[in-house]
Amino acid sequence: MAEAFAIIHGADILIAKSSGSKPSGIVNPKAIRSMKSIGYDLSTHDSKSLDEIPQIEYDYVITMGCGDECPFVRALHRDDWNIQDPKNMDPQEFDGVRNDIEHKVLELIKSIQN
């Protein structure tokens, strides 16, 4: 969802590469539904591992609550958003996490612009 919001709100500012340390290989159907409800087709995205993204030094690496368990990815700036994993949440709670992610992406874009 963060990659989608980076595309929606920051396509002219940043290029997002989303990946995970333990990807399932499919995008969570709840995430697809949640994003569809705001007009974005997440079904076109992939569930990728860290091995599938370029092994470069990124400007920003954002993690989502994995703390010390997050694999190391080289970056000039890093931040952990401490976002709760919504995969087992009901749709309303899931949408709340979606909204939190959108807010964080907007904050990141604003900080990059300043």
C-alpha positions as protocol buffer text, in pm:
chain_id: "A"
residue {
  index: 1
  type: MET
  ca { x: 0 y: 0 z: 0 }
}
residue {
  index: 2
  type: ALA
  ca { x: 288 y: 238 z: 72 }
}
residue {
  index: 3
  type: GLU
  ca { x: 422 y: 189 z: -280 }
}
residue {
  index: 4
  type: ALA
  ca { x: 75 y: 262 z: -419 }
}
residue {
  index: 5
  type: PHE
  ca { x: 47 y: 583 z: -217 }
}
residue {
  index: 6
  type: ALA
  ca { x: 394 y: 686 z: -334 }
}
residue {
  index: 7
  type: ILE
  ca { x: 269 y: 644 z: -690 }
}
residue {
  index: 8
  type: ILE
  ca { x: -58 y: 826 z: -620 }
}
residue {
  index: 9
  type: HIS
  ca { x: 89 y: 1122 z: -433 }
}
residue {
  index: 10
  type: GLY
  ca { x: 456 y: 1138 z: -523 }
}
residue {
  index: 11
  type: ALA
  ca { x: 513 y: 1002 z: -873 }
}
residue {
  index: 12
  type: ASP
  ca { x: 701 y: 1320 z: -970 }
}
residue {
  index: 13
  type: ILE
  ca { x: 905 y: 1322 z: -646 }
}
residue {
  index: 14
  type: LEU
  ca { x: 1008 y: 964 z: -570 }
}
residue {
  index: 15
  type: ILE
  ca { x: 1030 y: 613 z: -704 }
}
residue {
  index: 16
  type: ALA
  ca { x: 915 y: 351 z: -454 }
}
residue {
  index: 17
  type: LYS
  ca { x: 1033 y: -9 z: -441 }
}
residue {
  index: 18
  type: SER
  ca { x: 825 y: -221 z: -208 }
}
residue {
  index: 19
  type: SER
  ca { x: 947 y: -555 z: -79 }
}
residue {
  index: 20
  type: GLY
  ca { x: 937 y: -772 z: 227 }
}
residue {
  index: 21
  type: SER
  ca { x: 1156 y: -1007 z: 424 }
}
residue {
  index: 22
  type: LYS
  ca { x: 895 y: -1285 z: 409 }
}
residue {
  index: 23
  type: PRO
  ca { x: 672 y: -1219 z: 105 }
}
residue {
  index: 24
  type: SER
  ca { x: 384 y: -1456 z: 39 }
}
residue {
  index: 25
  type: GLY
  ca { x: 411 y: -1416 z: -337 }
}
residue {
  index: 26
  type: ILE
  ca { x: 64 y: -1264 z: -362 }
}
residue {
  index: 27
  type: VAL
  ca { x: -74 y: -927 z: -264 }
}
residue {
  index: 28
  type: ASN
  ca { x: -310 y: -961 z: 31 }
}
residue {
  index: 29
  type: PRO
  ca { x: -669 y: -965 z: -102 }
}
residue {
  index: 30
  type: LYS
  ca { x: -770 y: -740 z: 188 }
}
residue {
  index: 31
  type: ALA
  ca { x: -518 y: -482 z: 68 }
}
residue {
  index: 32
  type: ILE
  ca { x: -653 y: -509 z: -286 }
}
residue {
  index: 33
  type: ARG
  ca { x: -1008 y: -453 z: -157 }
}
residue {
  index: 34
  type: SER
  ca { x: -904 y: -167 z: 69 }
}
residue {
  index: 35
  type: MET
  ca { x: -721 y: 17 z: -207 }
}
residue {
  index: 36
  type: LYS
  ca { x: -999 y: -52 z: -457 }
}
residue {
  index: 37
  type: SER
  ca { x: -1240 y: 125 z: -221 }
}
residue {
  index: 38
  type: ILE
  ca { x: -1040 y: 446 z: -277 }
}
residue {
  index: 39
  type: GLY
  ca { x: -1006 y: 391 z: -651 }
}
residue {
  index: 40
  type: TYR
  ca { x: -662 y: 226 z: -682 }
}
residue {
  index: 41
  type: ASP
  ca { x: -605 y: -115 z: -843 }
}
residue {
  index: 42
  type: LEU
  ca { x: -347 y: -287 z: -623 }
}
residue {
  index: 43
  type: SER
  ca { x: -399 y: -617 z: -806 }
}
residue {
  index: 44
  type: THR
  ca { x: -140 y: -498 z: -1060 }
}
residue {
  index: 45
  type: HIS
  ca { x: 132 y: -502 z: -790 }
}
residue {
  index: 46
  type: ASP
  ca { x: 350 y: -797 z: -688 }
}
residue {
  index: 47
  type: SER
  ca { x: 457 y: -935 z: -353 }
}
residue {
  index: 48
  type: LYS
  ca { x: 838 y: -919 z: -379 }
}
residue {
  index: 49
  type: SER
  ca { x: 1128 y: -1024 z: -160 }
}
residue {
  index: 50
  type: LEU
  ca { x: 1419 y: -798 z: -77 }
}
residue {
  index: 51
  type: ASP
  ca { x: 1628 y: -1006 z: -318 }
}
residue {
  index: 52
  type: GLU
  ca { x: 1409 y: -884 z: -606 }
}
residue {
  index: 53
  type: ILE
  ca { x: 1480 y: -513 z: -567 }
}
residue {
  index: 54
  type: PRO
  ca { x: 1804 y: -348 z: -684 }
}
residue {
  index: 55
  type: GLN
  ca { x: 2091 y: -393 z: -440 }
}
residue {
  index: 56
  type: ILE
  ca { x: 2187 y: -24 z: -426 }
}
residue {
  index: 57
  type: GLU
  ca { x: 2209 y: 244 z: -161 }
}
residue {
  index: 58
  type: TYR
  ca { x: 1865 y: 402 z: -142 }
}
residue {
  index: 59
  type: ASP
  ca { x: 1791 y: 759 z: -39 }
}
residue {
  index: 60
  type: TYR
  ca { x: 1525 y: 637 z: 204 }
}
residue {
  index: 61
  type: VAL
  ca { x: 1438 y: 300 z: 350 }
}
residue {
  index: 62
  type: ILE
  ca { x: 1113 y: 280 z: 538 }
}
residue {
  index: 63
  type: THR
  ca { x: 1032 y: -22 z: 749 }
}
residue {
  index: 64
  type: MET
  ca { x: 697 y: -95 z: 904 }
}
residue {
  index: 65
  type: GLY
  ca { x: 730 y: -216 z: 1256 }
}
residue {
  index: 66
  type: CYS
  ca { x: 982 y: -498 z: 1227 }
}
residue {
  index: 67
  type: GLY
  ca { x: 1233 y: -323 z: 1455 }
}
residue {
  index: 68
  type: ASP
  ca { x: 1559 y: -512 z: 1501 }
}
residue {
  index: 69
  type: GLU
  ca { x: 1426 y: -802 z: 1292 }
}
residue {
  index: 70
  type: CYS
  ca { x: 1432 y: -592 z: 972 }
}
residue {
  index: 71
  type: PRO
  ca { x: 1696 y: -701 z: 724 }
}
residue {
  index: 72
  type: PHE
  ca { x: 1959 y: -439 z: 652 }
}
residue {
  index: 73
  type: VAL
  ca { x: 1916 y: -237 z: 332 }
}
residue {
  index: 74
  type: ARG
  ca { x: 2171 y: 35 z: 259 }
}
residue {
  index: 75
  type: ALA
  ca { x: 2022 y: 385 z: 274 }
}
residue {
  index: 76
  type: LEU
  ca { x: 2112 y: 747 z: 338 }
}
residue {
  index: 77
  type: HIS
  ca { x: 1801 y: 787 z: 556 }
}
residue {
  index: 78
  type: ARG
  ca { x: 1596 y: 525 z: 733 }
}
residue {
  index: 79
  type: ASP
  ca { x: 1279 y: 533 z: 937 }
}
residue {
  index: 80
  type: ASP
  ca { x: 1057 y: 274 z: 1098 }
}
residue {
  index: 81
  type: TRP
  ca { x: 692 y: 370 z: 1081 }
}
residue {
  index: 82
  type: ASN
  ca { x: 591 y: 106 z: 1338 }
}
residue {
  index: 83
  type: ILE
  ca { x: 275 y: 24 z: 1145 }
}
residue {
  index: 84
  type: GLN
  ca { x: 78 y: -271 z: 1275 }
}
residue {
  index: 85
  type: ASP
  ca { x: 46 y: -562 z: 1029 }
}
residue {
  index: 86
  type: PRO
  ca { x: -321 y: -549 z: 923 }
}
residue {
  index: 87
  type: LYS
  ca { x: -341 y: -894 z: 759 }
}
residue {
  index: 88
  type: ASN
  ca { x: -565 y: -1040 z: 1031 }
}
residue {
  index: 89
  type: MET
  ca { x: -775 y: -728 z: 1090 }
}
residue {
  index: 90
  type: ASP
  ca { x: -1138 y: -678 z: 997 }
}
residue {
  index: 91
  type: PRO
  ca { x: -1203 y: -448 z: 697 }
}
residue {
  index: 92
  type: GLN
  ca { x: -1263 y: -134 z: 905 }
}
residue {
  index: 93
  type: GLU
  ca { x: -940 y: -178 z: 1103 }
}
residue {
  index: 94
  type: PHE
  ca { x: -754 y: -265 z: 783 }
}
residue {
  index: 95
  type: ASP
  ca { x: -875 y: 59 z: 623 }
}
residue {
  index: 96
  type: GLY
  ca { x: -752 y: 248 z: 929 }
}
residue {
  index: 97
  type: VAL
  ca { x: -403 y: 108 z: 877 }
}
residue {
  index: 98
  type: ARG
  ca { x: -431 y: 198 z: 506 }
}
residue {
  index: 99
  type: ASN
  ca { x: -511 y: 556 z: 607 }
}
residue {
  index: 100
  type: ASP
  ca { x: -216 y: 562 z: 849 }
}
residue {
  index: 101
  type: ILE
  ca { x: 16 y: 448 z: 570 }
}
residue {
  index: 102
  type: GLU
  ca { x: -118 y: 716 z: 336 }
}
residue {
  index: 103
  type: HIS
  ca { x: -60 y: 982 z: 603 }
}
residue {
  index: 104
  type: LYS
  ca { x: 299 y: 863 z: 656 }
}
residue {
  index: 105
  type: VAL
  ca { x: 369 y: 864 z: 281 }
}
residue {
  index: 106
  type: LEU
  ca { x: 235 y: 1220 z: 255 }
}
residue {
  index: 107
  type: GLU
  ca { x: 458 y: 1326 z: 547 }
}
residue {
  index: 108
  type: LEU
  ca { x: 760 y: 1166 z: 377 }
}
residue {
  index: 109
  type: ILE
  ca { x: 687 y: 1344 z: 50 }
}
residue {
  index: 110
  type: LYS
  ca { x: 651 y: 1676 z: 234 }
}
residue {
  index: 111
  type: SER
  ca { x: 984 y: 1623 z: 412 }
}
residue {
  index: 112
  type: ILE
  ca { x: 1158 y: 1543 z: 82 }
}
residue {
  index: 113
  type: GLN
  ca { x: 1021 y: 1859 z: -75 }
}
residue {
  index: 114
  type: ASN
  ca { x: 1153 y: 2080 z: 209 }
}
